[in-house]
Amino acid sequence: MSYPSPTAADIRRTKALVRAVATELRQSGAPSLETASHAWLESQPQSLWPLLDATVAGSTARKRDDALITAGRWLLANQLELIRYQLERGHDWAREMLDAYQEKLIALAQALPEQDWFELVNLLKVAKVPIRPEMQEALTMAAVDATPGEAPLPQEIPQQFRKLLDDIGAAVDTPFMVVEGLAETGALMPPELRAYMTHELGLSPHAVLREAVPLLLLDPEPAVRQAAAAVLEQVAGPETVSPVMLRRTLLIRNWVPEAEREAIDRLARKMRVKGVTCAQWSSPPALVIHSSMVDGSGAQSLLVTTPGSRAGLFAGLLLKQGFGIRDAWGDASVPRREINHAVKETQRAATWHTTGRDHLDVVVQHHIVRGLTAGNLPSAMIVDIAEQIGAADWKDRGLDVPAEVEGRFTGLGPELTSPAAIAASLQRSGVWVERHVMMQSWFEDDAVVRALVEGRPRPKPEVAVRRVLEEVLPARREIWTERLLLLVLWLQAATGDPTLVGRWQDCVVLAHELLEGRPLTELPAMMAIAERSIFAARLGA
């Protein structure tokens, strides 16, 4: 085991944190976490275990305290997400912790009330923790063992499924609620079973269930996507396929892998031949868009709202370089006071600026492509957001990074691209990356860098920095060039901050020099990134 065990002090601090969040829940109805407590959770991943213990204790207590249980679950979800970030950075201990957590869930299946156990399992989905197939199978068996009553006979399963779907159809208002509900059970349902359920949704007499099927063309499981395409072709016709279903099918067509588009084209043609008309898109509304700076992991958040005095759209997107669209959420009718408060609170944690619709369209479409490359499709919520803001033209349009950088570099003109001007620009960008507060997240933080500072004997800082420049960063030139281009787009789109004037030109020059293969030791910004990477690795170690 390479991850640390919680100390007595960790356990005391964790219990105090759970009580503090529970108090906040009782007072305001919503959980919250101070910056210092969030930093402590991030630095103490081993607090996962006392958090789980506290939540289990609350569920099994003679007198239940719902606020305490909710606080424990909320903190567990936060900690699972923080550990998942470390998994994505290549840390083996994070994988060991997440596997151990799932093994503990399997052991708890019969020790907890059924609903409480399912809530703990669902936290894996909330935190977007990947579940290995063998773990999914074990969790599924644990769920079966924990569910009271006799198992249904094989011939009874279709009837029970249809009864379940009837209950869902009567309880939900939108197809997005259907997809969200299915996603919550996805961790405990084999792909083949979810594919069967998708087929049954397409044959359902409930319109809201049929409306969910086009959205399942974006399901993470290929088997589910194939079942969705097959049943849509089977039922194609105006009696069972609505104009909105056809519109969503056409939109999603460009968000799925190339190999799956022919089947979607075929079913769309059949829908039209059978007489299904395509719903019209509404005109794009006025939008207020807040975008965070691209951080050192390549992540960028966007908040999208509609202006007004009473209520409006409040949606969010989390874009992640190398992953695609990591998260999305939205509500079409949020009170203006809640929107203003949420925007204000969110902007305290990072550097944000108001940007335009063009920037939103470019970066979202670029990350759709990046997601497809990585095997990560957009979620159904992206469809909802696209419909709310009239994004009928969102497709798989990726940025040609070298061409975009070179075009901008050439556009700077000879006065900014002479050897002397380039040298001056590189010095400025080096100072900015090293000293400006908004650039403090720009460093490498993964298992490869951590290994450079954990060797025995421990290397001197200058030696470790040199190794980052020689062994780590050269293989990541393209990543940092793309990150710089995304920063350039944000800087160009940002409005109302005079301190950013001229910054994007220096970023273009730096990206150009990275593309040209200039030695990293001649790029002060990359040297600052290497130094900060070693500092962060030593601090983490």
N, C-alpha and C positions, 0 to 999 in steps of 0.2 A: 504494500500500500504506500503510494507516494504522496498522498494528500495528508495534511495534519489532522489530528484529532482535536476536538474542542477542549479547552482548558476549563477549570472551574470558573475563572473570570469570564471566559466566553459564555458559559452557560448563564451566569448571573446577568451579564449585559443583554443577552438574548431575551431572557424572561422579562427584564425591565422594558425592553423595546416592544415586546408583544403587549405588555400592559399599557404602555404609552399610546400605541396605535389604537388599542381597544378604547381607551379614554377619548381619543379624538373621534372615533366612530360614534360613541355615545353622544358626544357634544355637537358634532357637525353633520353626522350621517355619512361622512366620507373619510377613508383612511388617508393619511399623509405621512411623509417621512422627511425629517430635517436633512439638510445637506450633509451635516456631520455624520448622521446615522447611516445615510446612504453610503458615504465613503467608508464607514466602518464595515458595513456588510460586504462591500466590494473587496476590502482588504482581509476579511475573515471568512473565506468560503466555508470553513468548517462549522460556521454557525448554522449551516443547513441542518445538521443533526439535532441540536437542541430546539430549532424551530419546528422540526417534524415531531419531536417528542412533546413539545408544548401543545401543538395542535392535536395530536393523538390524545393527550391527557384531557384536553378540553372536550373532545368528542366522547370520551368514556367516563367523564365525571358524573357523579350521582346527580348533581345540580348543574345543568348546562348553562354556560355563559356564551350566548351567541356572538356577542361583540368580540370576546376573547378568541373564539374559534375563527371568526372571519378575519380578525387581525393576523392570526397565525397563518392562515391560508394566503392572505395577501402578501405577507412577508416571505413566505415560501416561494410564491410565484416570482417575486422580485429576485430572490437569491438564486433560484433555478435559472432565471434569465441571465444574471450576471455570470454564473458558471458556464452557461452556454456560450457567452461571448468568449470566454477563455478556451472553450473547446474549439471554436472557430479560428482561434489563433494558434492552434496546434498543440495545446498543452495536454499531455497524456493523463495527468492527474484529474483534469476536468472530466474526461471520458470515464475514468474509474469512479469518480464521485456520482456521476449521473447514472451509471450502471448500478452502483450500490444503492442509490435511492430507489430505483425501480425494483431491485431485489427486495428491499425493505417493504415496498408496497405489496409485492406478492405475498410476503410473510404476514402482512397485516390484513389480508383480504377477509379472513373470518373472525378477526379480533375486533373489528370496527362495525358500527351500524352501516348497513349497505350504502345509504346515500352519502354518508361521510367518506366512505372509501372511494366511491366514484368521484366525489369532489376532489380528493387528493390526486387521483389518476388524471383528472381533467386539467390539473395544474401543469402537467407536461405539455398539453396542447396550448395552454395560455402562454407558457414560457417558450413555446416553439422548440422544445427539446426533441431531438431526433430519437426515435425508438427503433432499436435493432429488431429484425424479424423474429429472432428467437425470444426476445423479451416481449414482443407483442403477443406471441403465442402463449407465453407463460401468463401474461396479464389477462388474456382472454380466458384461459382455463381457470384462473383465480376468480374471475368475475362469475363464471358459470358455477363454480363450487360455492361461491358466497351467496348466490341468488337462491332464495328458498323455493321450494316446490319441485315437483318432478319435471324432468326434461321432456319437452314435447316429442311426440312420435314424428318420424320423417314426413308422413303424409299430412301432419297438422301444421307444419312450418309455413307453407304458403298462406294458409288461412290466418294464422297468427300474424304474419307480416302484413297482410291486408288490413287486419283489425288495427294494428299499430299505425299504419299509414292513414287510416280513416281518422284515428284519434289526432294525429299530427295535423291533417288537413283541416280539422275542425278547430284547432287551437291556434294556428299561425295566421298572420295577416299578409305576409309578403314571401315571395320565393327566397329572398335573402335570409329570412329567419329559418326557412327549411334547411338551406345549405349550412347555416351556422349550427343548427341543431345536429345535423348529420356529422359535421366536423368534430363536435364534442364527443361523439361516440366512436370516432374513427380509430382512436388508439386501441380500442377493444374489439374491433370488427375486422376480420380478414378482408383483403381486397376483393376476393371472389364474392363474399357475402354483400359487400357494399355495391359491387357491380350488379348483383341480383336485385338489390333494393332500388338502384337507379332505374333498372328496367321496369320495375313495378311502379315507380313514380310516373314514368312516361305513359303507363296504361291506366293511371288512376282517374276516377271520375271527378276528382277535386282539381279545379283549374290551377289553384295555387301550387299544388304539387307538380303538375305538368310544367308550370312556368319555371320551376327550379331546374329542370333537366338541362336546358342550354347552359346554365351556370356551371353545371358539373362537367362540361367540356374543359374546364380549368382545374379539375380535381388533381391533386398531386399523384394519384395512382393511375397509370396508363389503362388498367383494366376498367376502371370506372369511366374514364373518358371514352373508351371504345364502346362501352355499354350505352353511354349517353348518346353518342352519334348513331348507333344502331337503332335504338328505340325511337329516336326522333325521325329517322328515315322511315321506320315502320309505321308511325302514326301520322306522317306528313299529310296535312289536309286542314282546311279552315275550321272543321268541327273540333279539332283537338290541338291545333297549333295557332296561337294568337299572333297578330302582327308584331307585338313586342318580342315574342319569342324569336321570330325571324330576324328582327333587328339585332337582337343580342347575339344570335348565332353568327351573323355577318360581322359584327364587331369583334367577337372572340376569335374568329377564324385566323386573324393575323397575330394572335397571342399564343398560339399553340405550336408545337414542333412541326417542321415542314412536312414530315411524313404523315401527319394526321390531317393535313389541310384538304387533301383530295376527297376524303370521306365527308368532310364538312361541306365542300363545294357541291358534292353529289346530293347531299340531303337538302341543301339550300335550293338547288335547282328543282328538286322534286316538290318542295314546299310551294314554289312559285307556279310550277306546272299544275299543281293541284288546286291553285287558286288562293293561296295565302298571300295577302298583301303585307308590305313592310311598313311598320309604324314610322311616322316622321319624327325627326329629332326636333326638340324644342330649341329656340334661339339661345345662344350662350348668354347667361346673365352677367351682370357686372360682378366682378370678384375682387376681393382683397386677399392677396397672397403673401404670406410671411415665409421666408426661407432661411433656414439655419446655414451657417458656414459649413462647407465640406470639412469634416474633421480628419484627423490623422489615420483613421481606419477606413476612410472613404465613405462615411455615412453622412447623409443629409436629410433633414426633416423639413416638410412643407406643411403649413397650415393654410387651408382654403376656406374662406368665409364669403358670404354674400352680405353687402352692406344693408343697413336698415336700422330702425329704431326698436323694433319689438323682438322678432325672432328671425332666424335664418339658417342657412347651411353652415355646418361646422364639420370639416373633414380634415383628415391628416394622412400623410404618406411618409413612410420611412424608406429612403432609397439607400442601397448599400452596394458599393463598388465590389464587383466580383460575385455578387449574389443576385442582384436585381431589385425588385420591390419587396422589401423585407416585411412590411406591415402596412395596413391601410384600415381606416375606420371612418365612419361618417354618420351624421344625423341631419336630416333635411330641415328640422324645425327645432332649433335650440334657442332658448331665451337669450336676448342680447346681453344681458348682465352676465350670464354664465360664459358666453363666448369671450367677452372682454376680460373676465377674471382668468379664464383658462389661458388665453393668449399671454396675458401679463405674467402669470406664474411660469409658463413654459419658457418665456424669453429670459427669465432670470438665470437659467442654467446654461445658456450658450449664447453665441453671437448670432443675432437674427437681423434681417433687413426685409423691407417690403420689396418684392420683385414683381415682374409682370407675367402676363399669361403666356407670352412667347417662351420665357424661361421654363415655366411649368411644363408646357407641351414638349419642349426639346428634351429635358432631363427625364421625364416619365417615359417617353418613347425609347430613349437610349437605354434605360434600365429594363424595359421590357425585353430588349434584345439581349442584354447582359444576363438576364434571368434565364432566357431560353438557352443560351450558351452553357450556363451552369446547371441546367435541368430544373429550374425553378420557375413555375408559371405564376402569373399574377393571381391574386385571390379574387373571388366573386365580388368583393367589395369594390374593386377597381371599376367593375361594370357599373355599379350604383353611382360612384363618384363621376364617372364619365357621363352618365345620363343626366346627373344633376347639373353639370356645368356645360353640357352640350359638346363634349369632346368626341364628336363623331369620327374624327380623322385620326384618333390614336392608333398607331400601327407599330410594327416592329422596325422602327427607324433608328438605327444606331449611328452614333457619331463616328466618322472616319477620323480617328484621333490624329494621326500624322498629318493628314490633309488639313484638318482644322487648325492645328498648331502652325503649320507652314504658311497657310493663308493669312493668319493673323500676324505672323512674324513679318512676312513680306509687306503687309499693309502698314506696318509701323513706319516705313520709309527709311531712307539712308541715314537720316540724322539720329535714329535710334538703333540702327543695326550696323554701324561701323564698329571695328574692333575696339576702339576706345569706349564707345557708347555701351557695347556689350559688357566690357569689363566693369564699367561703373554700375550698370544695371545688376550684374551678378553680386557685387558688393552690397548694393541696397537690399536685394532680396535676402541675402545672407543675414544682414542685421535685422530685417523684419522677422524672418523665421526664428531667429535666436531670441529676440527681445520682446516682440509684440505679444500681448496677453492672448490675443485671439488665435495665435499660432502655437500655443503651448501643447495642444494635442497632437501636433505633427511629429510623430516618431514611430518607430517600429516596435511592436510589443507582441512577441510571439515566442514559441518554444525555441526557435532557432537562435534568436538573440539572447534569450535567457540562458541557453547553454554556454554562450561565450563568457558569461560572468560567473558561472557555477563550476568551472573547471578547477582542478587541483593540480598545481598551485593556482590560486586565484590570480588571473592576469591583471596587470596594471591597467588603469582606465584608458590610458593612451594606446596601449596595445589592443585592448578590446575594441576601441573606436576604429583603429586601423583595420581590424578584421571585419568589422561591419562594412566599412567602405570597400574592402577587397573581396569579401566572401558572401555578403548578404545583399547589399544594395545593387550590385551590377546586374543580378538576375531579376531585379524588380524595377528596372528603368521604365519599362512600359507602364507598369502600375502607377508609378509616380508621375509619369507624363500625363496619363489619363486623369489622375487626381488634380494635377495642376490645371488641366483644361477645364475640368468641372468647377474649380475655384475661379478661373477666369470668367466663365459664364455667369457665375454668381456675382462676382465683382462688377461685371459689366451691367448686370440687371439690377443691382442694388441701387436704391435711390435715397437721397437725403443725407449722405454721410460724406462730407468733404475729405475726411482722412483717408478714404479709399481711392481718391483720385490719383491716377498714375500707378496704382498697385498692379492692375491687371497687365499692363505692358511689361513690367518686370517679370511677372509670372510667365508670360508668353516667351520672353527671352530665355528664362530658365528651362522651360519645357523644350524649346528649340535646341538648346545646348545638350540636354539629355538625349534627345533624338539623334543628335549629331555624334554622340558617343564621346563627348568630352570627358576626360578623366574626372572622377567624382571629387578627387582632392582639389580640383580647380573650381569647384562649385561650393562656395561658402554655405549656401542653404542646405546642401546635402551633408556637409560636414556638421552643421548644427543639428540636423536630424539624427545623424549617427551618434553624436555626443549625448543628445537627449535620450536616445534609445538605450544607451548603456547606463545612463543615470537611472532611468525608469526600471531597467532590469535589475540593477543592484538594489534599488529601493524595494522592488517586489520580492527579490530573493531574501 
